[in-house]
Amino acid sequence: MKKLRRFLTVLLFINFSWGMATGMEPLNFWLVMANGTAVIGLAVDEMEEKRWKH
């Protein structure tokens, strides 16, 4: 799951940078928002797993 989060974080950075360079079209904006939500969700899930292991 950590590798997936890293991949999505890199994709988010690239997507955001591309959007800033081209004027952030609506499709790119929604892709950034969806990707950001997925990254946050995975991070929270990892934190919960780590919390319940102890």
Secondary structure, DSSP 8 states (H G I E B T S, - for coil): -HHHHHHHHHHHHHHHHHHHHHT--HHHHHHHHHHHHHHHHHHHHHHHHHHHH-
